[in-house]
Amino acid sequence: MTNMRESSQKSSGEPQTRVPKRRRGHDRVAVLLEAAAKVFVQKGYDAATMTEIAAAARSSIGSLYQFFPTKPLLAEALHIERLERLKAVLRDIVEKSAGISAADSGEEIFDRLSAFIETFPEYPVLATRRDIPKERKMRSRAELKELISAILRGAQPPIKDEVTLMSAIILELLRIAVVAANEPEAAEDRRLVRELRLMLRKRLEEASTTA
């Protein structure tokens, strides 16, 4: 059955995620995505199977394949949904942190990221998978970087001349923090993140005084 499915997909081009048109379909997709999130956390992305995800959703495997023909498509849909939530967190910081120091803004970004990962522990699993589409990955990084830049530009005093560099540094530190969160036994990585946060704070303070 799997071979027939793969042959059919290849003959008709790349498989695509089905977008539901009715409320019932949207609700079913939401259930499938949440089930995938739980299985990815429990088993890891590579070890997780579509059969396990369907079982976690109390759905038939056929229903799962109807909306998500492949595991990468399912993971990508879930990843994009979580990315939108993360961007909403950064937008909230843009609105609420205007006027505070850039150093405090940097701390707020990391504190909110920690809360985000605690709420959505599957995010590190999704963000570190190897089959993320390159174009989407670049676009998402650019969007996150621009939101971080907006936070720094709204600081008091604002960071102007070095805002691009500082945003890139923060984004890279966020990436390291996400990787560390995906390896709960990697205490050394967590210590590294703490040290880098302290270094970042000092660097943001310097950039603020020269703005």
Buried (B, 14 or more C-beta within 10 A) or exposed (E): EEEEEEEEBEEEEEBEBBEBEEEEBEEBBEBBBBBBBBBBBBBEBEEBEBEBBBBBBEBEBEBBBBBBBBBBBBBBBBBEBBBEEBBEBBEEBBEEBBEBBBBBBBBBBBEBBEEBBEEBBBBBBBBBBEEBEEEEEEEBBEBBBEBBBBBBBBBBEBBEEBBEEBBBBBBEBBBEBBBBBBEEEBEEBBEBBEEBBEEBBEBBBEBBEEB
